[in-house]
Amino acid sequence: MKARVLIIEDEREIGELISIYLQKEGIDCLLVETAEEGLKQLADKACELIVLDLNLPGIDGFEALGKIRKLTKVPVIIVSARKSDEDKILGLGLGADDFVTKPFSPKVLVARIRANLRRMNELEQVRKDGIIEFGDYYLDIEGYLLKHKGTRIPIPPREFDLLVFLVTNAGTTMTPEDIYRMVWGNKYGDVSTVAVHVQRLRKRIEGSSSEPRFIQTVHGFGYRFNEELIAKN
């Protein structure tokens, strides 16, 4: 699996240990010790995954994660000595894909990195094909078509656009502001319409809008489409 991983870790020995194990797997690594340098490298060079420490000098990991999510949707794995549930919930809510606590097994971390890279590659292939299946639903992006168990489901254009946006960014938490800007094409306006359309869409595709399987609420942050329910070819 050819890929480049950006490691943002201020403890040099830990960063180099991760690099050694990844390079044994044929994965290129770029190691930096501050969030500022990581953001600079991210703007200049493409990468397929980011390993991010939280306790960094200068900009900390949480602030860096917010900035990273404005630049890229590649998987981010937090590696940190922080073990509280609050830190994990905050990190995942801000858009991290996984959370590994220190001390960790390098082999286990590499396995998680490979799993996230594999999911990213599979989702990218789905996007290219333009056909996405989730649960009993069949979504044809190019054909502007949504089916449930072979039966076409009528869906208004804005709800269809919202569904496509959420599905093609599955696994990533999106704020209402992000959704409004990307789906409605506006930076400013009535962001509350996002919640209204999410509720309508849930009623259309969820068995119970009060217990959603597909469109999950990340309290205090926004919405995330359940990546685990997307069929992989």
N, C-alpha and C positions, 0 to 999 in steps of 0.2 A: 504494500500500500504506500505509494509515493505521496508524501505530504510534508509540510513544514509546520512545526509547532513553535510558537512564541512563548518563552518561559519568562515570567516576570517574578523574580525571586531575589530578595536582598541577601539571603544567606547563600554565599557562593558555593559552598560545598554541597548543599542540597540541590541547587540548580544544576551543578555539574553532574551530580549523581543521576538526576532525571535525564539529562542529556545523554549520558553514557548508555543508559538502558534503552532510550528511544533510538539512538543511532545503531544499536545492535539489531533493531527491528527495521532498519533501513529508512527511518524517519529523520529528516533534517531538523535541526534545532537552532533557534536564535535565542540566546540568553542575555537578559538585561537585568539590572538590579534596582531600577526605579520605575514607577508608573509613568513618569514623564518621558523617559527614554523608550518605554514600551509603546506609548501612544505615538511617539515620533516614528518608530520603526513600523508600526502598524499602518501609518499614513503613507509610508514609502514603499513597503514591501507586502506582498500578499502572504497570508498564512491560512492554514486550514483549521487550526485549533489554538487556544490560548490556555496556558496554565498560569494561574494568578494567585499570588500570596496576598493576604489581607494586611498584615502588619508591615507596611512599607514606609520608608522615609519620604517626607513630602506628601504627595497625594496618596491617601490610603487605598486599599483594595476596593472598598465599596464605591468610593468616588470614581476610581478608575473604571470600575465595571460600568457605571452609568455612562461615562464618556465612550467606552468601548462599544456599547450597544448603539450609540449614535453613528458609529463608523462601520460596523460589521455585525452580521448575524452568525458568524462562525461559533462553534461550541466553545464555552468557557468552563474550565474546571478549576474551582477554588481549591487550593491546597493550603491549609492553615492550622495553626496550633489552637485556634479558637474552637471550642467544642459545644458551646451552648446552642440550644434549639433556636433561640432568637437570632443568632448570627447566621445559622443555616437557612432559616426562613427568610431573613432579609436578603441574603446572597442569592437564593433561588428566586425570590420575588423580583430582584433587580435584573434577572436575566441569565444567571449562571445555570449551566446544564447539569453540574454535578458538584459535590462537596466532599473532599477527602481531608480527614484530620491527620495532623502530625502527632507522633511518628507514624509513617506509613510503609507498606511494603512496595518497593519500586516495581515489582512484577505486577502487583495488583493495580497500581496506578497506570502502568503501561496498558494493561488489559482494558481499563476504563477508557483510556485515551483511544485505543483502537476501536472500541465499541461505539464511541461517540463519532469517530471519523467514519465508520461504516454506516451509521444511521444518517449522517450528513450526506454521504455519497448516494445512499438509496433515495433519500428525499429529493436530492437534486435531480436524479434520474426521473423521478415521478414528475417533477416540475417540467422537465424537458418534454416528456411524453404528453403532458397536458391532460392526462387521465388520472384521477385520484379516487381511490376507494377507501371509505372509512365506515366501519360497521356494515350495515346493509345498504349503504349509499354509494352511488356512482356519480362522480362529478367530472363532466367534460368541459374544461375551461374554454377551449376554442369553439366548441359547439354550443356554448352557453346553455348547458343542459344539466339538470339534477334529477337523478332517478332513485327510487327506493324500491328494492326488490323487483326491479324491472319496470316499475311504473313511474312515468314522468311526474315530477312534483312541480307545480306552478310556483314560481318565486319571483318577486319584484326585482328589477335591475339592481337597486342599491343593496338589497339583502344578498343577492348573488355576488356582487363585488366584495361585500364584507366577508362572506363565506370563503371566497377564493383567497382573500388577503390573509385570513386567519389560518386556513389550511396550508397555504404555501409558506407560512412562517410558523408551522406547528412546533411546539416545544418552547417557543420564545414568548415571554410575557410582554404584552403590548399595553401601554397606557392609553386611556381614552383620547388623549391629545395626539399620540402617534397614529392611532387608528383614524381619527378625524382628518388629520393632515394627509395621510396616504390614501384613504378611501374617498373622502369627500373633496380632497384637493385644496383644503383651506388650512391656514395656520391659525387663524382666529375665527371665532364664531360660536355657535351653540353646540358645545361639546356634549351636552346632555343628550343630544340625539343619538349618540353612540349607544348609550345604555338602552334606549328605547328600541333601537334596531337589533341589538343583541338579544333582548327579550323576545322580540318577534321571531328572530331566527331560531332561537331555542325552541319556541313553541312549534316551529315547523319541522325541526329535525330531531329533537330530544323526545324520548318517551315521557319524561317528566321535566318540565322546565324548572321545577324546584330542586331537582337532583340531577343536574346536567352531567352527562358523560363526556360530551365532545368539547363544548365551550366552557372552560373552567374559569371561575373567578379567583384571582389572586388578590386577596383582601388588602386594600391600601395601595394597590398598584395598578391593576387592570385585568386583562383577560389573556388566556392562553388556550390554544387548541391542543387537545390531548394527542400527542404524537404517537402514543402507544396503540391507538385505535386505527391508525392509518395502515392499510394493507401494503405490504412490501412484496415486490415481484421477485 
